[in-house]
Every structure is written in structure tokens, then in C-alpha cells.
Amino acid sequence: MTVAEAIGAVDELCPNPFSAAQKRRWLYEVEALAAEEIFHTTVSPFSEAGSEPLLAPAAYADLYLKFLEAQMHFHNGDFARYNNAMSLFSSLYAACAASRTRAELPDAGARVRL
């Protein structure tokens, strides 16, 4: 999923008054967090075109939409919907992190000295 695809999808699901630039900032926040905590890398700010691919695999791409939804609900003062969206985001984020951790496990033959 790209930045532009995420913004387009959330706009289709939840019509809103927020600018694409604001949504790019929110996406950058969550992408920078995931880059550091899950993928152990860094990200650059997104371009206007939004053609940059996001780090999370397709199976977990919905986490970006849930984060954007949560931010929009929070800034609209709809805290019940914010809590629901953040709960779904947190579950997807944790599942993505767990998947990445399992993929990075050392080889079965590796020895660890304690």
C-alpha cells in the first residue's frame, strides 16, 4: 500500500474535512514509529504525490487506515469511535510486530550463550 492509496481508501470509507497534507503527517507518525520499533529502519517524510510504499506488509496494511480513522475521530471529538479505531489499530500493530519478530528468529541451530 502506498501513502496515496491509504489516504484514498480512508477518504472513501470516512468522508472528512481533513487535508491530504494532514493525513500524510499522521501516516508519517505511525510509519516512523513502526520503522523504529518493528522494522529497525528509518523513513523520510512523504512527498506530495504519496507514491512511497508503506512498510507494513499487505496483510497488515489496514493498520494505517485504522490509525487515520482514529486521528480523524479524535480531532472531531468522537471519542467512542476513536477508542474503537485505536483498539483495532493496536491489535493490527501488535500482530504485525509479532509476525516480524517470528520472521527474524535465529536459526534453530544457532547457539545462545547465557
Residue frames as qw, qx, qy, qz and C-alpha x, y, z in Angstrom:
[[0.000, 0.891, 0.454, 0.000, 0.00, 0.00, 0.00],
 [0.403, 0.321, -0.018, 0.857, 1.24, 3.47, -0.82],
 [0.056, -0.275, -0.391, 0.877, 0.62, 6.72, 1.02],
 [0.341, 0.083, -0.278, -0.894, -1.80, 7.90, -1.68],
 [0.499, -0.190, -0.792, -0.296, -3.69, 4.59, -1.61],
 [0.307, -0.325, -0.735, 0.510, -4.08, 4.79, 2.18],
 [0.098, 0.263, 0.182, -0.943, -5.38, 8.37, 2.00],
 [0.419, 0.012, -0.519, -0.745, -7.75, 7.49, -0.85],
 [0.455, -0.239, -0.857, -0.044, -9.08, 4.45, 1.00],
 [0.190, -0.370, -0.636, 0.650, -9.73, 6.29, 4.25],
 [0.210, 0.195, -0.060, -0.956, -11.41, 9.16, 2.39],
 [0.470, -0.092, -0.685, -0.549, -13.70, 6.63, 0.70],
 [0.446, -0.309, -0.820, 0.182, -14.55, 4.89, 3.98],
 [0.287, -0.686, -0.462, 0.483, -14.88, 8.01, 6.13],
 [0.274, 0.732, 0.211, 0.587, -15.60, 11.27, 4.30],
 [0.538, -0.613, -0.252, 0.521, -13.81, 14.01, 6.24],
 [0.180, 0.982, 0.055, 0.035, -12.69, 17.65, 6.12],
 [0.573, -0.647, 0.342, 0.369, -9.00, 16.94, 6.81],
 [0.417, 0.784, -0.368, -0.277, -6.41, 17.81, 4.15],
 [0.939, 0.237, -0.213, 0.130, -4.23, 15.26, 2.42],
 [0.312, 0.617, -0.494, 0.527, -1.21, 17.02, 3.93],
 [0.515, -0.491, 0.449, -0.540, -2.56, 16.43, 7.45],
 [0.978, -0.026, 0.096, -0.186, -3.21, 12.77, 6.67],
 [0.731, 0.480, -0.373, 0.310, 0.35, 12.43, 5.32],
 [0.054, -0.616, 0.542, -0.569, 1.63, 13.84, 8.64],
 [0.778, -0.300, 0.350, -0.427, -0.43, 11.32, 10.59],
 [0.968, 0.230, -0.100, 0.012, 0.77, 8.49, 8.34],
 [0.452, 0.617, -0.486, 0.423, 4.35, 9.64, 8.81],
 [0.425, -0.563, 0.491, -0.511, 3.90, 9.49, 12.60],
 [0.913, -0.127, 0.308, -0.235, 2.77, 5.87, 12.56],
 [0.854, 0.466, -0.181, 0.145, 5.25, 4.90, 9.83],
 [0.189, 0.695, -0.537, 0.440, 8.18, 6.38, 11.77],
 [0.624, -0.428, 0.496, -0.425, 7.05, 4.51, 14.89],
 [0.973, 0.121, 0.169, -0.100, 6.74, 1.22, 13.00],
 [0.640, 0.650, -0.341, 0.228, 10.05, 1.81, 11.22],
 [0.028, -0.645, 0.616, -0.452, 11.86, 2.20, 14.51],
 [0.620, -0.305, 0.564, -0.452, 10.04, -0.37, 16.64],
 [0.901, 0.171, 0.351, -0.189, 9.23, -3.13, 14.14],
 [0.817, 0.556, 0.042, 0.144, 11.36, -2.79, 11.00],
 [0.654, -0.535, 0.161, 0.510, 14.52, -1.28, 12.56],
 [0.477, 0.334, 0.354, 0.732, 14.98, 1.33, 9.85],
 [0.002, -0.483, -0.200, 0.852, 14.15, 4.99, 9.20],
 [0.375, 0.654, 0.610, 0.245, 11.73, 6.74, 6.86],
 [0.182, -0.003, 0.119, 0.976, 11.84, 10.06, 5.06],
 [0.351, 0.440, 0.363, -0.743, 8.91, 12.47, 5.04],
 [0.529, 0.427, 0.718, 0.151, 6.39, 11.64, 2.34],
 [0.138, -0.007, 0.391, 0.910, 6.15, 13.55, -0.93],
 [0.444, 0.246, 0.105, -0.855, 3.08, 15.41, -2.18],
 [0.569, 0.180, -0.626, -0.502, 2.44, 12.62, -4.70],
 [0.710, -0.284, 0.473, -0.438, 2.33, 9.97, -1.97],
 [0.816, 0.355, -0.408, -0.205, 3.88, 7.31, -4.16],
 [0.033, 0.497, -0.813, 0.301, 6.06, 5.91, -1.36],
 [0.716, -0.204, -0.645, -0.172, 5.23, 2.33, -0.33],
 [0.540, -0.649, 0.294, -0.449, 4.43, 1.87, 3.35],
 [0.045, 0.488, -0.859, 0.149, 6.47, -0.63, 5.36],
 [0.601, -0.041, 0.680, -0.419, 3.75, -2.92, 6.72],
 [0.091, 0.008, 0.913, 0.398, 3.02, -5.99, 4.55],
 [0.377, -0.204, -0.480, -0.765, -0.33, -6.16, 2.75],
 [0.507, -0.378, -0.774, 0.019, -1.79, -8.44, 5.42],
 [0.373, -0.540, -0.469, 0.592, -1.40, -5.64, 7.98],
 [0.202, 0.271, 0.246, 0.909, -1.96, -2.60, 5.74],
 [0.315, -0.721, -0.511, -0.347, -5.30, -1.88, 7.39],
 [0.534, -0.512, -0.353, 0.572, -3.40, -0.62, 10.44],
 [0.225, 0.005, 0.134, 0.965, -2.71, 2.61, 8.53],
 [0.260, -0.478, -0.506, -0.669, -6.40, 3.10, 7.81],
 [0.565, -0.628, -0.529, 0.082, -7.37, 2.47, 11.41],
 [0.465, -0.325, -0.191, 0.801, -4.76, 4.96, 12.61],
 [0.026, 0.181, 0.281, 0.942, -6.02, 7.63, 10.21],
 [0.426, -0.571, -0.576, -0.401, -9.61, 6.93, 11.25],
 [0.574, -0.538, -0.464, 0.408, -8.64, 7.21, 14.91],
 [0.318, -0.151, -0.034, 0.936, -6.92, 10.55, 14.37],
 [0.158, -0.340, -0.419, -0.827, -9.91, 11.94, 12.49],
 [0.532, -0.600, -0.575, -0.161, -12.36, 10.78, 15.17],
 [0.537, -0.401, -0.356, 0.651, -10.14, 12.20, 17.92],
 [0.173, -0.073, 0.078, 0.979, -9.92, 15.62, 16.28],
 [0.326, -0.399, -0.496, -0.699, -13.68, 15.58, 15.64],
 [0.333, -0.308, 0.503, -0.735, -14.28, 14.89, 19.35],
 [0.882, -0.061, -0.214, -0.416, -15.88, 11.49, 18.73],
 [0.159, -0.589, 0.758, -0.228, -14.03, 9.60, 21.45],
 [0.824, 0.000, 0.506, -0.256, -16.10, 6.40, 21.32],
 [0.834, 0.551, 0.003, 0.004, -15.18, 5.90, 17.65],
 [0.181, 0.796, -0.549, 0.180, -11.61, 6.98, 18.40],
 [0.518, -0.430, 0.699, -0.240, -11.32, 4.27, 21.06],
 [0.895, 0.239, 0.353, -0.136, -12.73, 1.63, 18.69],
 [0.661, 0.719, -0.196, 0.085, -10.37, 2.59, 15.87],
 [0.015, -0.742, 0.628, -0.235, -7.35, 2.72, 18.20],
 [0.741, -0.236, 0.590, -0.216, -8.23, -0.69, 19.61],
 [0.886, 0.423, 0.189, 0.006, -8.29, -2.17, 16.10],
 [0.388, 0.826, -0.369, 0.175, -5.08, -0.31, 15.20],
 [0.349, -0.644, 0.642, -0.229, -3.32, -1.59, 18.33],
 [0.870, -0.009, 0.479, -0.112, -4.32, -5.19, 17.55],
 [0.786, 0.607, 0.024, 0.111, -3.07, -4.94, 13.96],
 [0.137, 0.850, -0.459, 0.219, 0.14, -3.18, 15.04],
 [0.567, -0.481, 0.643, -0.186, 0.87, -5.88, 17.65],
 [0.905, 0.215, 0.367, -0.026, 0.14, -8.66, 15.14],
 [0.594, 0.770, -0.176, 0.150, 2.46, -7.02, 12.59],
 [0.124, -0.770, 0.582, -0.231, 5.20, -6.72, 15.20],
 [0.758, -0.247, 0.585, -0.150, 4.76, -10.35, 16.28],
 [0.870, 0.464, 0.164, 0.025, 4.88, -11.51, 12.67],
 [0.382, 0.825, -0.359, 0.211, 8.07, -9.58, 12.06],
 [0.405, -0.629, 0.623, -0.230, 9.62, -10.96, 15.26],
 [0.886, 0.012, 0.458, -0.075, 8.80, -14.53, 14.21],
 [0.753, 0.648, -0.016, 0.113, 10.37, -13.89, 10.81],
 [0.203, 0.813, -0.456, 0.299, 13.56, -12.65, 12.46],
 [0.841, -0.471, 0.252, -0.089, 14.03, -15.59, 14.84],
 [0.056, -0.655, 0.732, 0.182, 17.54, -17.02, 14.79],
 [0.647, 0.227, -0.681, -0.256, 18.22, -20.33, 13.06],
 [0.892, -0.379, -0.088, -0.231, 17.32, -23.44, 15.01],
 [0.888, 0.050, -0.236, 0.391, 20.97, -24.48, 15.05],
 [0.159, 0.709, -0.253, 0.639, 22.20, -21.18, 16.46],
 [0.624, -0.337, -0.572, 0.412, 23.62, -21.30, 19.96],
 [0.168, -0.839, -0.002, -0.517, 22.97, -18.66, 22.54],
 [0.531, 0.038, -0.613, 0.584, 25.34, -18.26, 25.43],
 [0.434, -0.791, -0.272, -0.333, 23.67, -17.28, 28.69]]
